[in-house]
Amino acid sequence: MSNFNSHASDAISPALVPQRVLANGAKIPAIGMGTFGSDHVTGSDVANAVLAAAELGYRHFDCAAVYGNEDQIGAIFNAITASGTGIRREDLWITSKLWNDKHAAHDVIPSFEKSLRDLRLDYLDLYLVHWPFPNFHPPGCDVSSRSDEAKPYIHEKFMETWGQLEILHDRGLVRHIGTSNVTIPKLKRILRDARIRPAVNEMELHPHFQQPELFNFVRANNIVPVGYCPLGSPGRPERDRTPEDTDPLTDPVILRIAAAHDVHPAAICLKWAAQRGQVPIPFSSKRTNIRANLAAVTSDPLTDAEMDAIAKIDRGCRFIKGQVFLWGTHTDWRVLWDEDGTIKA
């Protein structure tokens, strides 16, 4: 693992990166570096990618306990903020997430504290409940994996979990708390009952899965949408692939606009995301791609006509379907997503 180079010749000034304003007035960089390496990138590779991203100008990093690499990334954060680099802890936005098998009230704070230790931090900027289902599945499992103890979303139980996040917020250990992979019916109940409202909702967002209803609901409630799989997640695990999946990077509209801007189609997906108002969190282990992703949101914006054209290619294609979180006799992943407006029991 190389030393941090705060004067990298290919760096982009963090001052050029747009910001999103949260309900309390805090600002979050409008692009982040994801740290989920899927099944084919090691923790060391991810940590080196985080180092490269910081050198190149990223200041927002999206982590999670379940990714199994927070201890390696923590060594990088320590290097980034070491004396002499010119980067302070307060210059960074660092997110982590509570995994599904730690929803029980007595598990939340210890799990958070482990992430904090692994990341070598005194506080987090944002802590999310990773999924609304307290359902465990083993690492690397296939799509047929099911836990005998899997349960549906139970609002009262979720709010007990949320209450522990509120305690962490009260203690100053996390500046903001938020949700991830929740639907409008679930968010309505959470907003009704939460003492501290979610600052963000992390959700799958890309040109072939724009989720306009949820996206608009989130923004109308002063919640910032953070979008994972912003490029369609070409490196996602095999269990998340189905024959009907489409590819936004090969969509004719994306290709046409990319040719007009003389950039890779990935850059168009990221420009669209940032200009639409969400916070994309792409991941790459290649320095050239990491830089290109950041450059996409700091230069050469799309025209209104191009934004309108992309709005028309939504195919409703969800890549992260969540089959491993199903409970009981359910076999259709759609019950996880409340598509008819009701929460399934």
Secondary structure, 3 states (H helix, E strand, C coil): CCCCCCCCCCCCCHHHCCEEECCCCCEEECCCEECCCCCCCCHHHHHHHHHHHHHHCCCEEECCHHHCCHHHHHHHHHHHCCCCCCCCHHHCEEEEEECHHHCCHHHHHHHHHHHHHHHCCCCEEEEEECCCCCCCCCCCCCCCCCCCCCCCCCHHHHHHHHHHHHHHHHCCCEEEEEEECCCHHHHHHHHHHCCCCCCEEEEECECCECCHHHHHHHHHCCCEEEEECCCCCCCCCHHHCCCCCCCHHHCHHHHHHHHHHCCCHHHHHHHHHHHHCCEECCCCCCHHHHHHHHHHCCCCCCCHHHHHHHHCCCCCCCCCCCHHHCCCCCCCHHHHHCCCCCCCC
